[in-house]
Every structure is written in C-alpha cells, then in structure tokens.
Amino acid sequence: MKKLIKNNLSIVLIAIVYITLFIVKTSLALTSVKNSGYYIKEMLMIMPVIFVLTALLDTWIDKKTIMKYLGKSSKSKGVILSFVLGSISAGPIYAAFPICVLLHKKGASIRNIIIILSSWAVIKVPMLINEVKFLGIQFMAVRWVLTIIAILIFSFIGDKIIKDEDLSVDKKFIDGKVSINTRACIGCGVCAKTYPSLFSVENKKAHLNKIDNIDDEQLNKAIDSCPVNALNK
Amino acid sequence: MDIFTLSIWIFTIIFVIVSLIKDKKKTFDSLKVALKMGKAMALSIFSVIFLIGLILAIIPPENIASFIEKQNPFIATIGSAILGTITLIPAFIAFPLVGTLVDASVNIVAAVAFLTTLTMVGIVTFPLEKKEFGLKFTITRNLLSFIFAILIALCMGVIL
C-alpha cells in the first residue's frame, strides 16, 4: 500500500486537493472538473492511437532505417524530416513523448528528437490554421519563420548538452553488462521473452538472472526489444 | 476530430491490418505492449490533466489576459512568459485570447511570449516528461524553449 502511494504520489496528491476543494469550495472544484473534461476528451482522442502506433513502429521499423533518416549522420535531411513529422502531428505535447522515446531508442539523434517535440508543440499545421483565423496570416507567417529558426538553434545547443545516456537513466540496476532503468520499465516481459535465460519479470519489473555466459547477440536483441528503452548497455 | 487526428487514426488502422496480414502473433504482441504502455502512462496523464483543470479554475485565462494588459511591457513579457509555462491551454482558447490581447494593443511581445511558452514549455507536464526522457533532457529542453520563446517574442516586436 505504502509503495503504491509512493509510486502514484502525484495522482494521490491531486485527489486529496480535489476532495478538500469539494468540501471547502464546491463551485471551484466543479469548474476544475469541467475544465479537465476538455483535456480528457482531447487525450482519449489521440493517446490510444499513439500507443498502438508506437508499438507497431517498434515491431516493424528496424533500427537501421531510423538511424539512416533521423540519426546523427542524417544531417539536414533528418532535420527537415523531423520538422515535417512534428508539423503534421496532432494532440498535446505529451502525445509526442512515447513516439520520441521510441525513435531515440531506434537511433534518432537528440537534436531531431528536440525538433520533433518542439514543432509538435508550437508549429503543427492544425494550430497554424487556427492562428491565421484569429491573428492573421502575417502574424502566423512571421511567428512560424522565427520559431523554426529558434528550434534550429536550440536543438543544436541541446544536442551539445544532452548525451544519449542521459535519456531515461534515472535509476540504474547494473549487473555486469546491462542496466535496467527500473523507473522506465513497465514490466511488459518482452525482454524475458527474447532472452529467457537472462531476463525474467519480478515484482512487475525486469530482473536479471545470474548466468555465466552472456550471449552478446541475444543481449543486444533483448535491449532493442524493450518498448520503453529501459535496458541499456 | 480534426483532419490530422483522423489521418493518424486511419493510418494506424491500415498499419494494424497490414501488420495482421504479415504476422498475427507479432501484431498481437505489439497491441499488448501498447496496452501496457497506456497503463503505465495513464495515471501520470490523468494527474497532469486534473492539475491543469485546477490551475485554469484558480487562474482563468481571461484573468491572465487582464493581468498582462495592466503591466508595463517588460513585466508583461516576463510575466506572461512565466504564466504561459505553468499552464497548457488548447489552441482554440489560446489564439482567440492572444488575438484579443493584440487587438487591445497590449504589446505584441508579451502576447507572443505567452503563446509560445504556453505550448512549448510545461511545468505541469514536467514530471511526465522527466519520467520518459530523464531529468537532464527535460530541464535542458524546457529551459532552452523558455529562453527562445522570449527571443522569438522580442523579434516579433521588432518586425511587426
């Protein structure tokens, strides 16, 4: 129970705030719920499909392809593709998180990840159409050009600051050759299926079994198979 | 549902069908992984959503607008940029709001700073982003976005 609360601290806190608010100031609580309603609808419209898409891409697109088009050596081609991907997207910025984590796992560079996230947030096409309606085409065009320039610059800076290892390595669990990010791990068991003698699932998390000879090829396969990038070398 | 969301749905449905034809087992495994991913993220997303609902109830967007209108340009810009980072407002509310700000001849710099940080920088989504990408990535991305949001706003002020 204690662990359950700790793992879901944010939602527990928010539930407490809401309950208190309902008792103390019901009208404000009702407004909050009404406000949240819109976002829940927005989320339900996009997130299920995002998860399915991410999982399918993970299964069918191999690392080489992503590396070729979005990796470090993809240069300006990768940058343009990232802008396009972010711009034709839909949904709030957090909808981009699972896809970007996957792309990074498959070899996309930090720079391109930042570009996709940022253009997903501020310059996606549905948003631009709305902007023309309310602020005029000139306003939209100037902001669009400036934002693209800004994203080009700060994705470059971000790429210099952030290393690939910095992504999702909050908690490590090192056992010789491989580390498990227990926070990122969702206990899906794909690693255990790919390399059953080394990985198992314990307490809903990936667990390393003690074995004498680790088969590098199988290990790499297992690392690649993790849908949330929780395994690292 | 707008056309872009719809296209993602259609694309994904076709993808699922093609995937089923190619390999049934792999497809079902993928769908299972998708479900697990959804479960893992659901609680965090709900807490983000209910937090946004709460923040918007306490400081409604209209109040933010009237606050920005009253300040001098410098404070208005910094203030609106910071207010923008806290909340996450859908475009169909944000644009009319910024539209009224510009019409009310509030300086354009503050309005643009608000608009850009609104969508690109997120305090409420910070825990979620941190969980997915790690602390260093999240801090760097949000900080850089914030700085450049103000720079974009300043340039807009010069050009328009």
Interface residues (C-beta under 8 A of the other chain):
Chain A: N8 S10 I11 L13 I14 V17 Y18 L21 L28 A29 T31 S32 V33 K34 N35 S36 G37 Y38 Y39 I40 E42 M43 M45 I46 M47 P48 V49 I50 F51 V52 L53 T54 A55 L56 D58 T59 W60 I88 S89 A90 G91 P92 I93 Y94 F97 P98 C100 V101 I110 I114 L117 S118 A121 V122 K124 V125 P126 M127 N130 E131 K133 F134 L135 Q138 F139 V142 R143 L146 T147 A150 I151 I153 F154 I157 G158 I161 I162 D166 L167 S168 V169 D170 R183 A184 I186 G187 C188 V190 P227 V228
Chain B: M1 D2 I3 F4 T5 S7 I8 W9 F11 T12 F15 V16 S19 K26 T27 D29 S30 L31 K32 V33 A34 L35 K36 M37 G38 K39 A40 M41 L43 S44 I45 F46 S47 V48 I49 F50 L51 I52 G53 L54 L56 A57 I58 L88 P90 A91 F92 F95 P96 V98 G99 V102 V112 L115 T116 T119 M120 G122 T125 P127 L128 E129 K130 K131 E132 F133 G134 L135 K136 F137 T140 R141 L144 S145 I147 F148 A149 L151 I152 C155 M156 I159 L160
